[in-house]
Amino acid sequence: MAGEAEAGVEELFQHYMYGTQPDAPAVIASQVLHEDKQAFGGLATLREIELRFDVAGYKEPAPIRLLLTTPNGARGPVPCFVASTSRATRRL
């Protein structure tokens, strides 16, 4: 029963709040634009990553750029920071 109630709430949110969720893109491409392995005094690696994917029939949609920061020297799963970015943030 809880599954039905949750599905009903999701449908209401889609209808009144956010709209329907699009299907997953068929193609996702990524590229590392910049990498600094000595960020934050050598404590972290900073990467600027560009994502491109086909959306709503656009063959060349605007890219999404992310700034990904991960700790250096860690083993196993680690926390990271992800931020939306533009080329201007490269000065970090």
N, C-alpha and C positions, 0 to 999 in steps of 0.2 A: 504494500500500500504506500509506503514511504516513497518508493520509486515513482509511482504515478503522481503523487503530490509534487515531487521535485520536478518532474517533467512538465507539469502544469505551470509551476512557477517560472521555469525557464521559458516556456512559450509566452507567458505574460511579459516577461522582461524583454524578449525579442520583439514582441508586438509594440509595447508602449515605450520602451527605453532605448534599446541599442540597435534594433533591426536584426535581421537574420545574419548568422555567421556564414561567410563565404566558404566554399570548398577549399581544401588545402591546395596550394599551387603545385602544378605538375613539375615545374623546374625551379630549383633554388640554386643560385650561384653565389659564391663568397670569394672574397679576395682580401688578403692582409695588405693594407695600404702603408702602414707604418708600424714598426716594432722597436721598442726601447727596453732592452733587458736590464738596464741599470736605472730604471725609474725609482723615484723616492729613495735616493741614496743606495741603490742596489738591492733594495728590499723586495721589489716587485717588477714584473714585466708588464708593460703597457702596450696594448695593440689597438690600432684603429682598423676596424673591419668594415668592409662594404658588403651589403647583402642586396641581391637583385633577384626578383622572382616575377613570374608572369601573373598578372592580376587583371581580372576583368577584360581580358583580350588585348591589353596593352603589350606591345612587343618589347618596348624599352621604357619601363616605368622608372620613375625617379628612384635612385638608390636610397637605402637606409644605411646610415653610418652609425656604428656603435664603437664605444671606447670600452675595452675590456681590460681590467686590471686583475692580475693574479699574483699571489705571493711566490717569491723565488725560493727554491730549496725545499719546498713542501712535498711530502709523499702522500699519495692517496687523495681522496676527495678533499677539496679545500674551498673555502668561501672565495667569492670574487665580487668585484664591483662592475656593473654594466651601466653605461650611460649613453643616451642618444647624443650624437655629436655632429659637429661640422668641421671643416678643415681648420678653423680658427683655434680649436682646442689642442692642436698639435704642440703648442708651446709648453704644455705641462711637462 
